[in-house]
Amino acid sequence: MHIITRKRILEFVKKHPDCSTALESWYRIVKRTDFNSLNELRQTFPSADIVGNLTVFNIGGNKARLIAAIHYNTHRIYIRYILAHKEYDRGSWRE
């Protein structure tokens, strides 16, 4: 998959270095895999949830949530947000 943009990962890791290993692992797995459907994605990331037209990944044992738009037909993942658990729970990202 082509990930757009890694910059959000790097910015989040600067503020939350405890999530660095988990985010890098997520990045490596997604970069090397071409998912064709949500079912295929859930074989690798069983806790991935759909919220509207976005996919939410639990990162580092729920320390963070990565929210992305996935276009399976073009094999692209657009990272919209990476939020700490408290920020995610506020729900302002859904607007």
Residue frames as a rotation matrix with the C-alpha (Angstrom) as fourth column:
MET 1
0.588 0.809 0.000 0.00
0.809 -0.588 0.000 0.00
0.000 0.000 -1.000 0.00
HIS 2
-0.396 -0.619 0.678 1.11
0.549 -0.752 -0.366 3.53
0.736 0.227 0.638 -0.63
ILE 3
0.156 0.406 -0.901 0.86
0.980 -0.175 0.090 5.52
-0.121 -0.897 -0.425 2.62
ILE 4
-0.362 -0.160 0.918 0.09
0.374 -0.927 -0.014 9.22
0.854 0.338 0.396 2.47
THR 5
0.448 -0.848 0.282 1.57
-0.334 -0.452 -0.827 10.80
0.829 0.277 -0.486 4.62
ARG 6
0.204 -0.481 -0.852 4.25
0.744 0.643 -0.185 9.42
0.637 -0.596 0.489 6.89
LYS 7
-0.555 -0.432 0.711 4.80
0.012 -0.859 -0.512 12.94
0.832 -0.276 0.481 8.19
ARG 8
0.332 0.765 0.552 1.83
-0.645 -0.243 0.725 12.55
0.689 -0.596 0.413 10.55
ILE 9
0.781 -0.134 -0.610 3.46
0.406 0.851 0.334 9.48
0.474 -0.508 0.719 12.09
LEU 10
-0.226 -0.973 -0.035 6.73
0.730 -0.146 -0.668 11.31
0.645 -0.177 0.744 12.64
GLU 11
-0.391 0.159 0.907 4.97
-0.366 -0.931 0.005 14.31
0.845 -0.330 0.422 14.20
PHE 12
0.695 0.712 0.100 2.96
-0.413 0.281 0.866 12.11
0.589 -0.643 0.489 16.56
VAL 13
0.556 -0.553 -0.621 6.05
0.661 0.747 -0.074 10.14
0.505 -0.369 0.780 17.63
LYS 14
-0.457 -0.714 0.531 7.81
0.222 -0.670 -0.709 13.39
0.862 -0.206 0.464 18.60
LYS 15
-0.159 0.504 0.849 5.02
-0.795 -0.575 0.193 14.11
0.586 -0.644 0.492 21.10
HIS 16
0.660 0.471 0.585 4.42
-0.713 0.638 0.291 10.48
-0.237 -0.609 0.757 22.11
PRO 17
-0.201 -0.858 -0.472 7.70
-0.937 0.309 -0.162 8.53
0.285 0.410 -0.867 21.85
ASP 18
-0.508 0.050 0.860 6.16
-0.509 0.788 -0.346 5.57
-0.695 -0.613 -0.375 23.71
CYS 19
0.568 0.781 0.258 4.14
-0.164 0.415 -0.895 4.82
-0.806 0.466 0.364 20.55
SER 20
0.063 -0.637 -0.769 7.14
-0.924 -0.329 0.197 4.85
-0.378 0.697 -0.609 18.25
THR 21
-0.839 -0.451 0.306 7.66
-0.344 0.874 0.343 1.10
-0.422 0.182 -0.888 18.03
ALA 22
-0.220 0.849 0.480 3.98
0.434 0.526 -0.732 0.33
-0.874 0.048 -0.484 17.49
LEU 23
0.618 0.461 -0.637 3.57
-0.283 -0.625 -0.728 2.99
-0.733 0.630 -0.256 14.77
GLU 24
-0.234 -0.778 -0.583 6.73
-0.923 -0.010 0.384 1.90
-0.305 0.629 -0.716 12.95
SER 25
-0.797 0.022 0.604 5.50
0.041 0.999 0.019 -1.69
-0.603 0.040 -0.797 13.05
TRP 26
0.272 0.959 0.072 2.10
0.303 -0.015 -0.953 -0.63
-0.913 0.281 -0.295 11.64
TYR 27
0.431 -0.164 -0.887 3.85
-0.699 -0.683 -0.213 1.38
-0.571 0.712 -0.409 8.91
ARG 28
-0.631 -0.768 -0.114 6.14
-0.687 0.485 0.541 -1.49
-0.360 0.419 -0.834 7.86
ILE 29
-0.565 0.485 0.668 3.28
0.347 0.874 -0.341 -4.00
-0.749 0.039 -0.662 7.70
VAL 30
0.496 0.845 -0.202 0.98
0.195 -0.335 -0.922 -1.71
-0.846 0.418 -0.331 5.71
LYS 31
0.183 -0.521 -0.834 3.74
-0.805 -0.566 0.177 -0.56
-0.564 0.639 -0.523 3.35
ARG 32
-0.778 -0.628 -0.034 4.59
-0.558 0.664 0.497 -4.16
-0.290 0.406 -0.867 2.42
THR 33
-0.650 0.617 0.444 1.02
0.513 0.787 -0.343 -5.42
-0.561 0.005 -0.828 2.01
ASP 34
-0.868 0.481 -0.124 -1.57
-0.417 -0.570 0.707 -4.68
0.270 0.665 0.696 -0.66
PHE 35
-0.661 0.727 0.182 -4.96
0.210 0.413 -0.886 -5.06
-0.720 -0.548 -0.425 0.96
ASN 36
-0.918 0.362 0.163 -7.84
0.141 -0.086 0.986 -5.51
0.371 0.928 0.028 -1.47
SER 37
0.102 0.992 0.068 -10.70
0.084 -0.077 0.993 -5.34
0.991 -0.096 -0.091 1.02
LEU 38
0.157 0.064 0.985 -11.63
-0.902 -0.398 0.170 -4.74
0.403 -0.915 -0.005 4.63
ASN 39
0.970 0.224 0.093 -11.72
-0.243 0.897 0.370 -8.51
0.000 -0.382 0.924 5.16
GLU 40
0.480 -0.870 -0.112 -8.10
0.539 0.393 -0.745 -8.82
0.692 0.298 0.657 4.05
LEU 41
-0.124 -0.502 0.856 -7.13
-0.374 -0.776 -0.509 -5.88
0.919 -0.383 -0.092 6.25
ARG 42
0.467 0.417 0.780 -8.81
-0.863 0.025 0.504 -7.46
0.191 -0.908 0.372 9.28
GLN 43
0.862 -0.278 -0.423 -6.79
0.260 0.960 -0.101 -10.64
0.434 -0.023 0.900 8.81
THR 44
-0.176 -0.983 0.045 -3.75
0.581 -0.140 -0.802 -8.56
0.795 -0.115 0.596 9.73
PHE 45
-0.943 -0.064 0.326 -5.44
-0.179 -0.730 -0.660 -5.94
0.280 -0.681 0.677 11.94
PRO 46
-0.533 0.780 -0.328 -8.46
0.701 0.624 0.346 -7.64
0.474 -0.046 -0.879 13.55
SER 47
-0.207 0.461 -0.863 -9.36
0.817 -0.403 -0.412 -4.64
-0.538 -0.790 -0.294 15.69
ALA 48
-0.992 -0.129 0.017 -9.62
0.114 -0.795 0.596 -2.22
-0.063 0.593 0.803 12.74
ASP 49
-0.201 0.969 -0.145 -13.02
0.675 0.030 -0.737 -0.51
-0.710 -0.247 -0.660 12.82
ILE 50
-0.564 0.158 0.810 -14.99
0.666 -0.492 0.560 1.41
0.487 0.856 0.173 10.22
VAL 51
-0.180 0.519 -0.835 -16.33
0.621 -0.599 -0.506 4.79
-0.763 -0.610 -0.214 11.34
GLY 52
0.495 0.409 -0.766 -18.16
-0.383 -0.689 -0.615 6.49
-0.780 0.598 -0.185 8.50
ASN 53
0.968 -0.206 -0.146 -15.84
-0.072 0.328 -0.942 6.26
0.242 0.922 0.302 5.52
LEU 54
0.146 -0.951 0.273 -12.70
-0.863 -0.257 -0.435 6.05
0.484 -0.172 -0.858 7.66
THR 55
0.550 -0.099 -0.829 -10.84
0.283 0.956 0.073 3.12
0.786 -0.275 0.554 9.19
VAL 56
0.532 -0.319 0.784 -9.62
-0.790 -0.520 0.324 3.34
0.305 -0.792 -0.529 12.79
PHE 57
0.247 -0.576 -0.779 -6.61
0.201 0.817 -0.540 1.35
0.948 -0.024 0.318 13.97
ASN 58
0.990 -0.060 0.127 -5.73
-0.134 -0.138 0.981 0.77
-0.041 -0.989 -0.145 17.63
ILE 59
0.362 -0.931 -0.037 -2.03
-0.090 0.004 -0.996 1.45
0.928 0.364 -0.082 18.08
GLY 60
-0.596 -0.793 0.123 0.14
-0.214 0.009 -0.977 0.25
0.774 -0.609 -0.175 20.93
GLY 61
-0.612 0.401 -0.681 -2.55
0.740 0.594 -0.315 -1.40
0.278 -0.697 -0.661 23.02
ASN 62
0.417 0.893 0.169 -5.00
0.835 -0.450 0.316 1.50
0.358 0.009 -0.934 22.66
LYS 63
-0.227 -0.546 -0.807 -2.42
0.719 -0.653 0.239 4.18
-0.657 -0.525 0.541 23.49
ALA 64
-0.629 -0.014 -0.778 -3.23
-0.405 -0.847 0.343 5.85
-0.664 0.531 0.527 20.18
ARG 65
0.312 0.737 0.600 -5.68
0.438 0.449 -0.779 5.67
-0.843 0.506 -0.183 17.30
LEU 66
-0.828 -0.504 -0.247 -4.66
-0.049 -0.374 0.926 6.02
-0.559 0.778 0.285 13.69
ILE 67
0.255 0.966 0.031 -7.53
0.180 -0.016 -0.984 7.18
-0.950 0.256 -0.178 11.50
ALA 68
-0.758 -0.619 -0.206 -7.19
-0.158 -0.131 0.979 6.68
-0.633 0.774 0.002 7.77
ALA 69
0.488 0.777 -0.397 -9.09
-0.652 0.021 -0.758 6.75
-0.581 0.629 0.517 4.52
ILE 70
-0.469 -0.636 0.613 -8.32
-0.090 0.725 0.683 3.58
-0.879 0.265 -0.397 2.59
HIS 71
0.386 0.480 -0.787 -8.75
-0.861 -0.120 -0.495 3.31
-0.332 0.869 0.367 -1.16
TYR 72
0.181 -0.290 0.940 -8.44
-0.085 0.947 0.309 -0.40
-0.980 -0.136 0.147 -1.87
ASN 73
0.867 0.236 0.439 -8.77
0.385 0.241 -0.891 0.05
-0.316 0.941 0.118 -5.64
THR 74
0.741 -0.637 0.212 -5.65
-0.235 -0.542 -0.807 2.26
0.629 0.548 -0.552 -5.83
HIS 75
0.442 -0.539 -0.717 -3.87
0.777 0.630 0.005 0.67
0.449 -0.559 0.697 -2.85
ARG 76
-0.457 -0.531 0.713 -3.52
0.096 -0.827 -0.554 3.98
0.884 -0.185 0.429 -1.04
ILE 77
0.242 0.455 -0.857 -3.97
0.948 0.078 0.309 4.83
0.207 -0.887 -0.413 2.61
TYR 78
-0.114 -0.182 0.977 -4.41
0.089 -0.981 -0.172 8.47
0.990 0.067 0.128 3.55
ILE 79
-0.406 -0.068 -0.911 -3.59
0.897 0.163 -0.412 9.05
0.176 -0.984 -0.005 7.21
ARG 80
0.273 0.620 0.736 -6.07
0.348 -0.777 0.525 11.65
0.897 0.113 -0.428 8.43
TYR 81
0.467 -0.084 0.880 -5.27
-0.751 -0.564 0.344 11.71
0.467 -0.822 -0.327 12.14
ILE 82
-0.153 -0.392 -0.907 -3.21
0.471 0.778 -0.415 10.01
0.869 -0.491 0.066 14.79
LEU 83
0.192 0.391 0.900 -4.66
-0.572 -0.700 0.426 10.77
0.797 -0.597 0.089 18.20
ALA 84
-0.926 -0.350 0.141 -3.94
-0.288 0.414 -0.863 9.86
0.243 -0.840 -0.485 21.77
HIS 85
-0.648 0.695 -0.312 -6.75
0.693 0.708 0.138 7.87
0.316 -0.126 -0.940 23.35
LYS 86
-0.328 0.523 -0.787 -8.19
0.596 -0.532 -0.601 10.91
-0.733 -0.666 -0.137 25.20
GLU 87
-0.673 0.035 -0.738 -8.20
-0.463 -0.799 0.385 13.03
-0.576 0.601 0.554 22.03
TYR 88
-0.907 0.336 -0.253 -9.94
-0.023 0.560 0.828 10.27
0.420 0.757 -0.500 20.10
ASP 89
-0.536 0.721 -0.439 -12.64
0.843 0.435 -0.315 9.93
-0.037 -0.539 -0.841 22.74
ARG 90
-0.561 0.314 -0.766 -13.54
0.021 -0.919 -0.393 13.63
-0.827 -0.237 0.510 22.44
GLY 91
0.009 0.617 0.787 -14.75
0.773 0.495 -0.397 12.85
-0.634 0.612 -0.472 18.93
SER 92
0.365 0.148 -0.919 -13.95
-0.225 -0.944 -0.241 16.22
-0.903 0.295 -0.312 17.31
TRP 93
-0.722 -0.687 -0.080 -12.11
-0.288 0.194 0.938 14.38
-0.629 0.700 -0.338 14.51
ARG 94
-0.451 0.616 0.646 -15.46
0.730 0.671 -0.131 13.10
-0.514 0.412 -0.752 13.22
GLU 95
0.373 0.657 -0.656 -16.59
0.215 -0.748 -0.627 16.59
-0.903 0.092 -0.420 12.14
